[in-house]
Amino acid sequence: MPEAGGVTVYVTSWCGSCRSALRFLEDHSIAYETVDIEEDEAADALVMSLNRGNRSVPTVLVDGEHVLTEPSRAELAAQFGVDA
């Protein structure tokens, strides 16, 4: 599990939704760390445990807590208190 105090986004290299979520975070100057679940077996297992056995990405954790899976811009905006 990631350390408290930050945003971690679990992604894959081919995921368009992941690129969109990361672009949103960058556009709003929200610091984050990415973890590619195709390169990290433990991260893959974590994502699957958080998403009922599915490899759903992006999966977003804030302060080590699962908050969003495959979020829309509106969901990201609401989570981080910024405009969509």
Biopython code that builds the backbone (N, CA, C, O; Angstrom):
import numpy as np
from Bio.PDB.StructureBuilder import StructureBuilder

atoms = [
    (1, "MET", "N", (0.853, -1.184, 0.000)),
    (1, "MET", "CA", (0.000, 0.000, 0.000)),
    (1, "MET", "C", (0.893, 1.240, 0.000)),
    (1, "MET", "O", (1.884, 1.281, 0.730)),
    (2, "PRO", "N", (0.559, 2.256, -0.809)),
    (2, "PRO", "CA", (1.366, 3.468, -0.848)),
    (2, "PRO", "C", (1.368, 4.193, 0.493)),
    (2, "PRO", "O", (0.481, 4.001, 1.325)),
    (3, "GLU", "N", (2.374, 5.020, 0.679)),
    (3, "GLU", "CA", (2.458, 5.806, 1.904)),
    (3, "GLU", "C", (1.365, 6.863, 1.935)),
    (3, "GLU", "O", (0.903, 7.332, 0.895)),
    (4, "ALA", "N", (0.961, 7.229, 3.150)),
    (4, "ALA", "CA", (-0.029, 8.290, 3.314)),
    (4, "ALA", "C", (0.581, 9.615, 2.873)),
    (4, "ALA", "O", (1.797, 9.800, 2.922)),
    (5, "GLY", "N", (-0.273, 10.527, 2.445)),
    (5, "GLY", "CA", (0.188, 11.871, 2.123)),
    (5, "GLY", "C", (0.330, 12.158, 0.652)),
    (5, "GLY", "O", (0.860, 13.208, 0.290)),
    (6, "GLY", "N", (-0.117, 11.275, -0.210)),
    (6, "GLY", "CA", (0.051, 11.537, -1.622)),
    (6, "GLY", "C", (-1.015, 10.887, -2.473)),
    (6, "GLY", "O", (-1.902, 10.188, -1.983)),
    (7, "VAL", "N", (-0.899, 11.141, -3.771)),
    (7, "VAL", "CA", (-1.814, 10.579, -4.763)),
    (7, "VAL", "C", (-1.032, 9.552, -5.570)),
    (7, "VAL", "O", (0.036, 9.850, -6.103)),
    (8, "THR", "N", (-1.570, 8.346, -5.654)),
    (8, "THR", "CA", (-0.966, 7.296, -6.461)),
    (8, "THR", "C", (-1.991, 6.861, -7.490)),
    (8, "THR", "O", (-3.143, 6.581, -7.159)),
    (9, "VAL", "N", (-1.557, 6.806, -8.750)),
    (9, "VAL", "CA", (-2.438, 6.401, -9.838)),
    (9, "VAL", "C", (-1.866, 5.138, -10.464)),
    (9, "VAL", "O", (-0.747, 5.140, -10.976)),
    (10, "TYR", "N", (-2.638, 4.068, -10.419)),
    (10, "TYR", "CA", (-2.243, 2.798, -11.024)),
    (10, "TYR", "C", (-2.714, 2.810, -12.469)),
    (10, "TYR", "O", (-3.881, 3.084, -12.751)),
    (11, "VAL", "N", (-1.795, 2.510, -13.383)),
    (11, "VAL", "CA", (-2.035, 2.682, -14.813)),
    (11, "VAL", "C", (-1.476, 1.503, -15.603)),
    (11, "VAL", "O", (-0.834, 0.608, -15.052)),
    (12, "THR", "N", (-1.740, 1.527, -16.919)),
    (12, "THR", "CA", (-1.033, 0.706, -17.896)),
    (12, "THR", "C", (-0.586, 1.657, -19.006)),
    (12, "THR", "O", (-1.136, 2.748, -19.158)),
    (13, "SER", "N", (0.400, 1.239, -19.766)),
    (13, "SER", "CA", (0.950, 2.099, -20.818)),
    (13, "SER", "C", (-0.027, 2.344, -21.958)),
    (13, "SER", "O", (0.064, 3.372, -22.629)),
    (14, "TRP", "N", (-0.952, 1.432, -22.194)),
    (14, "TRP", "CA", (-1.853, 1.520, -23.346)),
    (14, "TRP", "C", (-3.203, 2.153, -23.020)),
    (14, "TRP", "O", (-4.043, 2.279, -23.910)),
    (15, "CYS", "N", (-3.432, 2.548, -21.787)),
    (15, "CYS", "CA", (-4.748, 2.993, -21.313)),
    (15, "CYS", "C", (-5.011, 4.474, -21.602)),
    (15, "CYS", "O", (-4.365, 5.349, -21.024)),
    (16, "GLY", "N", (-5.958, 4.744, -22.494)),
    (16, "GLY", "CA", (-6.333, 6.118, -22.806)),
    (16, "GLY", "C", (-6.944, 6.848, -21.627)),
    (16, "GLY", "O", (-6.689, 8.037, -21.435)),
    (17, "SER", "N", (-7.748, 6.156, -20.832)),
    (17, "SER", "CA", (-8.355, 6.772, -19.640)),
    (17, "SER", "C", (-7.287, 7.161, -18.624)),
    (17, "SER", "O", (-7.423, 8.157, -17.914)),
    (18, "CYS", "N", (-6.228, 6.366, -18.566)),
    (18, "CYS", "CA", (-5.111, 6.690, -17.669)),
    (18, "CYS", "C", (-4.439, 7.984, -18.109)),
    (18, "CYS", "O", (-4.172, 8.864, -17.290)),
    (19, "ARG", "N", (-4.168, 8.094, -19.404)),
    (19, "ARG", "CA", (-3.544, 9.315, -19.916)),
    (19, "ARG", "C", (-4.423, 10.525, -19.639)),
    (19, "ARG", "O", (-3.914, 11.589, -19.286)),
    (20, "SER", "N", (-5.725, 10.382, -19.792)),
    (20, "SER", "CA", (-6.652, 11.491, -19.524)),
    (20, "SER", "C", (-6.632, 11.891, -18.051)),
    (20, "SER", "O", (-6.602, 13.079, -17.728)),
    (21, "ALA", "N", (-6.647, 10.909, -17.168)),
    (21, "ALA", "CA", (-6.623, 11.200, -15.734)),
    (21, "ALA", "C", (-5.321, 11.895, -15.345)),
    (21, "ALA", "O", (-5.336, 12.857, -14.577)),
    (22, "LEU", "N", (-4.196, 11.413, -15.870)),
    (22, "LEU", "CA", (-2.906, 12.033, -15.561)),
    (22, "LEU", "C", (-2.828, 13.449, -16.113)),
    (22, "LEU", "O", (-2.287, 14.344, -15.464)),
    (23, "ARG", "N", (-3.366, 13.651, -17.309)),
    (23, "ARG", "CA", (-3.397, 14.997, -17.895)),
    (23, "ARG", "C", (-4.216, 15.931, -17.004)),
    (23, "ARG", "O", (-3.814, 17.072, -16.776)),
    (24, "PHE", "N", (-5.357, 15.462, -16.501)),
    (24, "PHE", "CA", (-6.192, 16.258, -15.608)),
    (24, "PHE", "C", (-5.390, 16.664, -14.367)),
    (24, "PHE", "O", (-5.389, 17.833, -13.981)),
    (25, "LEU", "N", (-4.714, 15.705, -13.752)),
    (25, "LEU", "CA", (-3.929, 16.005, -12.560)),
    (25, "LEU", "C", (-2.831, 17.019, -12.868)),
    (25, "LEU", "O", (-2.611, 17.954, -12.098)),
    (26, "GLU", "N", (-2.153, 16.835, -13.982)),
    (26, "GLU", "CA", (-1.106, 17.781, -14.376)),
    (26, "GLU", "C", (-1.680, 19.169, -14.636)),
    (26, "GLU", "O", (-1.113, 20.166, -14.190)),
    (27, "ASP", "N", (-2.800, 19.241, -15.352)),
    (27, "ASP", "CA", (-3.434, 20.526, -15.663)),
    (27, "ASP", "C", (-3.834, 21.294, -14.412)),
    (27, "ASP", "O", (-3.910, 22.522, -14.430)),
    (28, "HIS", "N", (-4.091, 20.567, -13.322)),
    (28, "HIS", "CA", (-4.508, 21.199, -12.072)),
    (28, "HIS", "C", (-3.392, 21.207, -11.024)),
    (28, "HIS", "O", (-3.640, 21.442, -9.841)),
    (29, "SER", "N", (-2.171, 20.948, -11.470)),
    (29, "SER", "CA", (-0.986, 20.979, -10.598)),
    (29, "SER", "C", (-1.141, 20.115, -9.357)),
    (29, "SER", "O", (-0.741, 20.505, -8.260)),
    (30, "ILE", "N", (-1.725, 18.939, -9.543)),
    (30, "ILE", "CA", (-1.885, 17.979, -8.452)),
    (30, "ILE", "C", (-0.751, 16.964, -8.571)),
    (30, "ILE", "O", (-0.644, 16.249, -9.567)),
    (31, "ALA", "N", (0.081, 16.914, -7.558)),
    (31, "ALA", "CA", (1.226, 15.998, -7.565)),
    (31, "ALA", "C", (0.739, 14.560, -7.433)),
    (31, "ALA", "O", (-0.196, 14.279, -6.684)),
    (32, "TYR", "N", (1.374, 13.659, -8.161)),
    (32, "TYR", "CA", (0.978, 12.261, -8.127)),
    (32, "TYR", "C", (2.170, 11.373, -8.465)),
    (32, "TYR", "O", (3.181, 11.822, -9.004)),
    (33, "GLU", "N", (2.011, 10.112, -8.133)),
    (33, "GLU", "CA", (2.970, 9.076, -8.492)),
    (33, "GLU", "C", (2.211, 8.064, -9.339)),
    (33, "GLU", "O", (1.055, 7.761, -9.041)),
    (34, "THR", "N", (2.836, 7.536, -10.389)),
    (34, "THR", "CA", (2.199, 6.485, -11.176)),
    (34, "THR", "C", (2.887, 5.155, -10.906)),
    (34, "THR", "O", (4.085, 5.086, -10.630)),
    (35, "VAL", "N", (2.079, 4.100, -10.997)),
    (35, "VAL", "CA", (2.595, 2.739, -10.891)),
    (35, "VAL", "C", (1.955, 1.953, -12.023)),
    (35, "VAL", "O", (0.732, 1.848, -12.104)),
    (36, "ASP", "N", (2.792, 1.398, -12.899)),
    (36, "ASP", "CA", (2.309, 0.607, -14.023)),
    (36, "ASP", "C", (2.077, -0.820, -13.541)),
    (36, "ASP", "O", (3.015, -1.505, -13.134)),
    (37, "ILE", "N", (0.821, -1.265, -13.588)),
    (37, "ILE", "CA", (0.507, -2.597, -13.059)),
    (37, "ILE", "C", (1.036, -3.722, -13.938)),
    (37, "ILE", "O", (1.080, -4.873, -13.505)),
    (38, "GLU", "N", (1.437, -3.408, -15.161)),
    (38, "GLU", "CA", (2.033, -4.430, -16.020)),
    (38, "GLU", "C", (3.497, -4.674, -15.665)),
    (38, "GLU", "O", (4.071, -5.692, -16.051)),
    (39, "GLU", "N", (4.095, -3.748, -14.935)),
    (39, "GLU", "CA", (5.498, -3.869, -14.552)),
    (39, "GLU", "C", (5.687, -4.221, -13.081)),
    (39, "GLU", "O", (6.807, -4.482, -12.642)),
    (40, "ASP", "N", (4.599, -4.229, -12.323)),
    (40, "ASP", "CA", (4.690, -4.427, -10.883)),
    (40, "ASP", "C", (3.603, -5.421, -10.449)),
    (40, "ASP", "O", (2.423, -5.074, -10.380)),
    (41, "GLU", "N", (4.019, -6.658, -10.159)),
    (41, "GLU", "CA", (3.058, -7.705, -9.809)),
    (41, "GLU", "C", (2.277, -7.373, -8.542)),
    (41, "GLU", "O", (1.085, -7.666, -8.457)),
    (42, "ALA", "N", (2.930, -6.773, -7.566)),
    (42, "ALA", "CA", (2.248, -6.423, -6.324)),
    (42, "ALA", "C", (1.180, -5.354, -6.585)),
    (42, "ALA", "O", (0.094, -5.397, -6.007)),
    (43, "ALA", "N", (1.499, -4.404, -7.455)),
    (43, "ALA", "CA", (0.532, -3.361, -7.807)),
    (43, "ALA", "C", (-0.650, -3.957, -8.556)),
    (43, "ALA", "O", (-1.796, -3.565, -8.330)),
    (44, "ASP", "N", (-0.375, -4.899, -9.442)),
    (44, "ASP", "CA", (-1.440, -5.584, -10.175)),
    (44, "ASP", "C", (-2.376, -6.288, -9.196)),
    (44, "ASP", "O", (-3.597, -6.197, -9.324)),
    (45, "ALA", "N", (-1.808, -6.984, -8.230)),
    (45, "ALA", "CA", (-2.612, -7.690, -7.228)),
    (45, "ALA", "C", (-3.416, -6.708, -6.379)),
    (45, "ALA", "O", (-4.567, -6.980, -6.038)),
    (46, "LEU", "N", (-2.816, -5.570, -6.039)),
    (46, "LEU", "CA", (-3.526, -4.560, -5.260)),
    (46, "LEU", "C", (-4.720, -4.023, -6.035)),
    (46, "LEU", "O", (-5.823, -3.935, -5.495)),
    (47, "VAL", "N", (-4.507, -3.664, -7.298)),
    (47, "VAL", "CA", (-5.596, -3.146, -8.133)),
    (47, "VAL", "C", (-6.722, -4.180, -8.233)),
    (47, "VAL", "O", (-7.900, -3.836, -8.132)),
    (48, "MET", "N", (-6.355, -5.426, -8.429)),
    (48, "MET", "CA", (-7.379, -6.471, -8.519)),
    (48, "MET", "C", (-8.145, -6.612, -7.199)),
    (48, "MET", "O", (-9.357, -6.830, -7.209)),
    (49, "SER", "N", (-7.457, -6.492, -6.082)),
    (49, "SER", "CA", (-8.142, -6.626, -4.786)),
    (49, "SER", "C", (-9.071, -5.441, -4.530)),
    (49, "SER", "O", (-10.116, -5.601, -3.901)),
    (50, "LEU", "N", (-8.706, -4.275, -5.003)),
    (50, "LEU", "CA", (-9.539, -3.085, -4.813)),
    (50, "LEU", "C", (-10.749, -3.056, -5.744)),
    (50, "LEU", "O", (-11.753, -2.408, -5.446)),
    (51, "ASN", "N", (-10.650, -3.760, -6.867)),
    (51, "ASN", "CA", (-11.680, -3.683, -7.907)),
    (51, "ASN", "C", (-12.358, -5.027, -8.176)),
    (51, "ASN", "O", (-12.644, -5.373, -9.322)),
    (52, "ARG", "N", (-12.605, -5.767, -7.115)),
    (52, "ARG", "CA", (-13.355, -7.028, -7.198)),
    (52, "ARG", "C", (-12.809, -8.001, -8.245)),
    (52, "ARG", "O", (-13.561, -8.637, -8.982)),
    (53, "GLY", "N", (-11.481, -8.096, -8.287)),
    (53, "GLY", "CA", (-10.853, -9.044, -9.200)),
    (53, "GLY", "C", (-10.592, -8.512, -10.589)),
    (53, "GLY", "O", (-10.100, -9.247, -11.446)),
    (54, "ASN", "N", (-10.910, -7.248, -10.835)),
    (54, "ASN", "CA", (-10.707, -6.649, -12.160)),
    (54, "ASN", "C", (-9.442, -5.799, -12.195)),
    (54, "ASN", "O", (-9.080, -5.162, -11.206)),
    (55, "ARG", "N", (-8.785, -5.799, -13.335)),
    (55, "ARG", "CA", (-7.602, -4.950, -13.544)),
    (55, "ARG", "C", (-8.058, -3.600, -14.100)),
    (55, "ARG", "O", (-7.663, -3.208, -15.197)),
    (56, "SER", "N", (-8.872, -2.910, -13.352)),
    (56, "SER", "CA", (-9.451, -1.642, -13.793)),
    (56, "SER", "C", (-8.490, -0.498, -13.510)),
    (56, "SER", "O", (-8.089, -0.268, -12.369)),
    (57, "VAL", "N", (-8.128, 0.212, -14.570)),
    (57, "VAL", "CA", (-7.250, 1.374, -14.445)),
    (57, "VAL", "C", (-7.852, 2.533, -15.233)),
    (57, "VAL", "O", (-8.561, 2.308, -16.215)),
    (58, "PRO", "N", (-7.585, 3.743, -14.825)),
    (58, "PRO", "CA", (-6.789, 4.101, -13.667)),
    (58, "PRO", "C", (-7.523, 3.811, -12.360)),
    (58, "PRO", "O", (-8.741, 3.956, -12.261)),
    (59, "THR", "N", (-6.756, 3.403, -11.380)),
    (59, "THR", "CA", (-7.235, 3.269, -10.009)),
    (59, "THR", "C", (-6.452, 4.297, -9.205)),
    (59, "THR", "O", (-5.222, 4.325, -9.245)),
    (60, "VAL", "N", (-7.176, 5.144, -8.473)),
    (60, "VAL", "CA", (-6.567, 6.273, -7.778)),
    (60, "VAL", "C", (-6.663, 6.082, -6.269)),
    (60, "VAL", "O", (-7.736, 5.816, -5.728)),
    (61, "LEU", "N", (-5.528, 6.222, -5.607)),
    (61, "LEU", "CA", (-5.479, 6.214, -4.151)),
    (61, "LEU", "C", (-5.014, 7.585, -3.679)),
    (61, "LEU", "O", (-4.116, 8.187, -4.268)),
    (62, "VAL", "N", (-5.631, 8.064, -2.618)),
    (62, "VAL", "CA", (-5.226, 9.318, -1.989)),
    (62, "VAL", "C", (-4.922, 9.001, -0.532)),
    (62, "VAL", "O", (-5.745, 8.417, 0.172)),
    (63, "ASP", "N", (-3.745, 9.387, -0.092)),
    (63, "ASP", "CA", (-3.307, 9.098, 1.274)),
    (63, "ASP", "C", (-3.420, 7.607, 1.590)),
    (63, "ASP", "O", (-3.758, 7.231, 2.712)),
    (64, "GLY", "N", (-3.137, 6.757, 0.595)),
    (64, "GLY", "CA", (-3.150, 5.326, 0.791)),
    (64, "GLY", "C", (-4.526, 4.695, 0.774)),
    (64, "GLY", "O", (-4.649, 3.486, 0.976)),
    (65, "GLU", "N", (-5.570, 5.488, 0.537)),
    (65, "GLU", "CA", (-6.939, 4.979, 0.524)),
    (65, "GLU", "C", (-7.493, 4.991, -0.896)),
    (65, "GLU", "O", (-7.324, 5.971, -1.621)),
    (66, "HIS", "N", (-8.152, 3.910, -1.294)),
    (66, "HIS", "CA", (-8.764, 3.816, -2.625)),
    (66, "HIS", "C", (-9.927, 4.796, -2.695)),
    (66, "HIS", "O", (-10.849, 4.739, -1.881)),
    (67, "VAL", "N", (-9.876, 5.700, -3.680)),
    (67, "VAL", "CA", (-10.947, 6.686, -3.798)),
    (67, "VAL", "C", (-11.685, 6.626, -5.125)),
    (67, "VAL", "O", (-12.879, 6.922, -5.167)),
    (68, "LEU", "N", (-11.014, 6.253, -6.214)),
    (68, "LEU", "CA", (-11.646, 6.277, -7.529)),
    (68, "LEU", "C", (-11.116, 5.158, -8.426)),
    (68, "LEU", "O", (-9.945, 4.787, -8.358)),
    (69, "THR", "N", (-12.004, 4.635, -9.264)),
    (69, "THR", "CA", (-11.617, 3.694, -10.301)),
    (69, "THR", "C", (-12.241, 4.165, -11.599)),
    (69, "THR", "O", (-13.440, 4.436, -11.667)),
    (70, "GLU", "N", (-11.405, 4.261, -12.640)),
    (70, "GLU", "CA", (-11.845, 4.738, -13.948)),
    (70, "GLU", "C", (-12.666, 6.028, -13.825)),
    (70, "GLU", "O", (-13.786, 6.101, -14.331)),
    (71, "PRO", "N", (-12.110, 7.048, -13.150)),
    (71, "PRO", "CA", (-12.884, 8.261, -12.883)),
    (71, "PRO", "C", (-13.090, 9.143, -14.113)),
    (71, "PRO", "O", (-12.258, 9.186, -15.020)),
    (72, "SER", "N", (-14.212, 9.836, -14.115)),
    (72, "SER", "CA", (-14.471, 10.871, -15.116)),
    (72, "SER", "C", (-13.773, 12.156, -14.664)),
    (72, "SER", "O", (-13.294, 12.246, -13.534)),
    (73, "ARG", "N", (-13.721, 13.139, -15.550)),
    (73, "ARG", "CA", (-13.161, 14.450, -15.175)),
    (73, "ARG", "C", (-13.949, 15.038, -14.017)),
    (73, "ARG", "O", (-13.369, 15.624, -13.103)),
    (74, "ALA", "N", (-15.278, 14.885, -14.052)),
    (74, "ALA", "CA", (-16.125, 15.427, -12.984)),
    (74, "ALA", "C", (-15.814, 14.758, -11.644)),
    (74, "ALA", "O", (-15.781, 15.424, -10.609)),
    (75, "GLU", "N", (-15.589, 13.451, -11.664)),
    (75, "GLU", "CA", (-15.256, 12.741, -10.425)),
    (75, "GLU", "C", (-13.890, 13.179, -9.895)),
    (75, "GLU", "O", (-13.717, 13.354, -8.689)),
    (76, "LEU", "N", (-12.929, 13.353, -10.790)),
    (76, "LEU", "CA", (-11.612, 13.852, -10.373)),
    (76, "LEU", "C", (-11.731, 15.255, -9.794)),
    (76, "LEU", "O", (-11.136, 15.557, -8.759)),
    (77, "ALA", "N", (-12.497, 16.108, -10.458)),
    (77, "ALA", "CA", (-12.675, 17.485, -9.991)),
    (77, "ALA", "C", (-13.295, 17.498, -8.597)),
    (77, "ALA", "O", (-12.850, 18.247, -7.727)),
    (78, "ALA", "N", (-14.312, 16.682, -8.382)),
    (78, "ALA", "CA", (-14.971, 16.621, -7.081)),
    (78, "ALA", "C", (-14.011, 16.103, -6.008)),
    (78, "ALA", "O", (-13.983, 16.628, -4.895)),
    (79, "GLN", "N", (-13.236, 15.089, -6.334)),
    (79, "GLN", "CA", (-12.300, 14.511, -5.372)),
    (79, "GLN", "C", (-11.247, 15.519, -4.929)),
    (79, "GLN", "O", (-10.895, 15.587, -3.752)),
    (80, "PHE", "N", (-10.745, 16.306, -5.888)),
    (80, "PHE", "CA", (-9.640, 17.212, -5.594)),
    (80, "PHE", "C", (-10.060, 18.662, -5.409)),
    (80, "PHE", "O", (-9.211, 19.534, -5.226)),
    (81, "GLY", "N", (-11.357, 18.928, -5.454)),
    (81, "GLY", "CA", (-11.857, 20.279, -5.184)),
    (81, "GLY", "C", (-11.420, 21.305, -6.211)),
    (81, "GLY", "O", (-11.082, 22.435, -5.858)),
    (82, "VAL", "N", (-11.424, 20.918, -7.489)),
    (82, "VAL", "CA", (-11.046, 21.832, -8.562)),
    (82, "VAL", "C", (-12.138, 21.826, -9.632)),
    (82, "VAL", "O", (-13.038, 20.986, -9.607)),
    (83, "ASP", "N", (-12.051, 22.762, -10.560)),
    (83, "ASP", "CA", (-13.007, 22.814, -11.663)),
    (83, "ASP", "C", (-12.702, 21.723, -12.682)),
    (83, "ASP", "O", (-11.545, 21.406, -12.955)),
    (84, "ALA", "N", (-13.767, 21.161, -13.232)),
    (84, "ALA", "CA", (-13.616, 20.131, -14.259)),
    (84, "ALA", "C", (-13.146, 20.775, -15.539)),
    (84, "ALA", "O", (-12.953, 20.087, -16.541)),
]
sb = StructureBuilder()
sb.init_structure("model")
sb.init_model(0)
sb.init_chain("A")
sb.init_seg("    ")
for serial, (resi, resn, name, xyz) in enumerate(atoms, 1):
    if name == "N":
        sb.init_residue(resn, " ", resi, " ")
    sb.init_atom(name, np.array(xyz, "f"), 0.0, 1.0, " ", f" {name:<3s}", serial, name[0])
structure = sb.get_structure()
